[in-house]
Amino acid sequence: MAKETRIYSDRAEYLKRAVVKRRKKLKKMAVAFKGGKCEFCGYSRDISALEFHHRDESKKKFSISGDGITRSWKKTQAELDKCLLVCANCHREIHSGLLQLPGENQECQPGELRET
């Protein structure tokens, strides 16, 4: 049997493409699992503008977009259950305090601007 002569650099581009393909596949699956649109404004035009916001950071085991690509789909689904699917704009507004998460304050409806 001949000794393997390939080295990583021979396969680097193939491996990079495989990682990109897996990330895109998992992102599509995760977005579909969460309903396919922003839970605040309904945005759904570009999947790259949709993000996952953990409702409670203390219960976060891993980041969906970062570490999630190396996890099983079952573990990813369990983590997605702790998240909201939001567009990038709404996600920034959540973190700046302009949007309120459902269930935080019963006086406001999801998607309403809260008084600051």
Secondary structure as UniProt FT lines:
FT   HELIX           8..33
FT   TURN            34..35
FT   TURN            39..41
FT   HELIX           47..49
FT   STRAND          50..54
FT   HELIX           57..59
FT   TURN            64..66
FT   HELIX           67..70
FT   HELIX           73..80
FT   TURN            81..82
FT   STRAND          83..87
FT   HELIX           88..96
FT   TURN            102..103
FT   TURN            106..107
FT   TURN            110..111
//
